[in-house]
Amino acid sequence: MSAEFAVVRSERPVGEDARASILAAPGFGRYFTDHMTSATWTADDGWTGHRVGPLEPFRLHPSAAVLHYAQEIFEGLKAYRHGDGSVWLFRPDANARRFARSARRLALPVLPEEDFVAGVTALVRTDEPWVPAPAGEESLYLRPFMFASEAFLGVRPAARVEYAVIASPAGPYFASGVTGVTLWVSTTYSRAAEGGTGAAKCGGNYAGSLVAQREAAEHGCDQVLYLDSAGKGNLEESGTMNLFLVTSDGRLVTPELGTILEGVTRDSLMALADQHGLTAVERSVGVGELRAGIADGTFVEAFAAGTAAVVTPITGFKGEDSGGGSYALTVGEGTPGRKTLQLREHVLDIQYGRAGDAHGWLHRVC
Ligand SMILES: *Cc1c(COP(=O)(O)O)cnc(C)c1O
């Protein structure tokens, strides 16, 4: 039995017309729905106060542990409206499991997986009118998170923790057609080290990535591709998305787990690979192999995968040699790959109810 999330409705919801104009062009992460899910954990009482209430600011003491030591984790998933008006989540149980894993790594209390799903579901039901109609790839983005709210400056796991879910309508990621991105292979910064927090979805990993993202932009690239921190030169991920390479002999290659984030999209694509004539392979790929493989036509396509964009084609890589020179690689024809776009469409078709859900990934909300 999951906890009951009692609903306390907002007395000042956004009006119908204002909501309609937001949903007409929501962008990403700029507008929020009328409500939020919340619950509080204390060392003495465990989880209490489960509810869906009006969206409102937190009141935090300036010494709240999260503000000093970044004891915080989050998740990201979406609610999709199908053609018949029904609303669905995609593999929320996988997000719940990962949230529990992240909590353990950050010494936060574990929210029972069924409560994670119940809290997300209750919010989507309450804010159901905020789930956009499926004209293209619109969705309601859901952001569950948990942070240390105890007022205390000592360094130890906090004895008070807040859990919340907020929701934000999202427009199509690629507003004017799916285009490719270029990744900057950073040899200045790494994202995660063995024994570190790379496999946890925590804000701290993102704080450290912002300067690397700026470095990528300075080199005319859209995003960063991180290498392992041990200096082996192995490809890891882009910092918000997992990396995939398609080979000319039909392999779908992705770096193995360890210091990377275990993406739900990554796992889903590997499960769908064989329907597209591809064999999924998890293995390390060195930057030397990447360069040689693109040059000799072994790697014919590349893409990044994550909930926000599903699949983002990668059309180029740039980086610096140890000698100080630089390189620029064009993947295939420099346009989104055929298998890349097929896989992208397949996941979207499942999410929007246009294709069979053979794996039972969809979870009906309303
Ligand atoms: C969330 C995230 C991903 C993608 O995970 P999905 O579950 O597919 O959205 C990849 N890398 C990092 C670092 C992430 O935080």
Ligand as a Chemical Component Dictionary entry (heavy atoms), coordinates in Angstrom:
data_LIG
# 
_chem_comp.id                   LIG 
_chem_comp.type                 NON-POLYMER 
_chem_comp.pdbx_formal_charge   0 
_chem_comp.three_letter_code    LIG 
# 
loop_
_chem_comp_atom.comp_id 
_chem_comp_atom.atom_id 
_chem_comp_atom.alt_atom_id 
_chem_comp_atom.type_symbol 
_chem_comp_atom.charge 
_chem_comp_atom.model_Cartn_x 
_chem_comp_atom.model_Cartn_y 
_chem_comp_atom.model_Cartn_z 
_chem_comp_atom.pdbx_ordinal 
LIG C1 C1 C 0 18.978 12.241 -16.309 1  
LIG C2 C2 C 0 20.310 12.017 -16.938 2  
LIG C3 C3 C 0 20.474 11.256 -18.101 3  
LIG C4 C4 C 0 19.326 10.683 -18.908 4  
LIG O1 O1 O 0 18.490 9.827  -18.151 5  
LIG P1 P1 P 0 16.999 9.535  -18.624 6  
LIG O2 O2 O 0 16.468 8.663  -17.542 7  
LIG O3 O3 O 0 17.080 8.845  -19.916 8  
LIG O4 O4 O 0 16.325 10.852 -18.716 9  
LIG C5 C5 C 0 21.765 11.028 -18.561 10 
LIG N1 N1 N 0 22.832 11.551 -17.930 11 
LIG C6 C6 C 0 22.704 12.302 -16.812 12 
LIG C7 C7 C 0 23.914 12.815 -16.150 13 
LIG C8 C8 C 0 21.440 12.556 -16.278 14 
LIG O5 O5 O 0 21.324 13.306 -15.182 15 
# 
loop_
_chem_comp_bond.comp_id 
_chem_comp_bond.atom_id_1 
_chem_comp_bond.atom_id_2 
_chem_comp_bond.value_order 
_chem_comp_bond.pdbx_ordinal 
LIG C1 C2 SING 1  
LIG C2 C3 SING 2  
LIG C2 C8 DOUB 3  
LIG C3 C4 SING 4  
LIG C3 C5 DOUB 5  
LIG C4 O1 SING 6  
LIG O1 P1 SING 7  
LIG P1 O2 DOUB 8  
LIG P1 O3 SING 9  
LIG P1 O4 SING 10 
LIG C5 N1 SING 11 
LIG N1 C6 DOUB 12 
LIG C6 C7 SING 13 
LIG C6 C8 SING 14 
LIG C8 O5 SING 15 
# 
